[in-house]
Amino acid sequence: MMLGSDGEEVAWEPRQLIDSDVCRIAEGTLGEGRMNIPESYDYLVRARRDLWATLEGVADEVLSRPLLGGAKLHCIKDLLFHVASVEDFWLHEEILREQPVWRTIPAFKDTPGGPVYAGFALETLLDYWRVVEQSSLTYLPTLTDDELKRVVSVHDRPGKRYTVDGLLWNLVIHEARHVAQISVLLRTQGIEPPFLDLLNYLPVPSA
Ligand code: NI
């Protein structure tokens, strides 16, 4: 079980999340002439589907291969968990002040983050990401101007204060940066990454 965005317990059933149901939140904003957070998140959702489809066709050994040095993130699977968990952290622990999704998933609740995900199945990581995404898709349509301006004080970092608007933009850009990193890592392994530029997902304006 996990906690929904309003705090009630909901079943964790990622397989029931159908792609056609989760790409709808920006419909009401298309055509207004400027990108907003729900529309930008809609782009992430669409680009994720194409990234995930590519990754599902990549040998597991490649996704687990330690391609990066440093302390935190060594393989593509580490990056996948990192992107989903950063969204999980900022949305649930800071913006909504509730239990993050990862604590409700037995496979992850004792993992510290960092370079420990090579041994996890890709689908386990993507299932987690789907649940985090679903919780974001529940929250984003509730955004108001007041909520976007609300100041969030980071619970374990005294003095760190951000607006909800800033934190949500950070999530959008954070993911785009790491997905670009994943694309480069795929290329180093001889695998063609998907074309995920925003350009590929923009609605066609009327003539
Ligand atoms: Ni990061």
Boltz pocket constraint, residues with backbone or C-beta under 6 A from the ligand:
constraints:
  - pocket:
      binder: B
      contacts: [[A, 82], [A, 86], [A, 174], [A, 178]]
      max_distance: 6.0
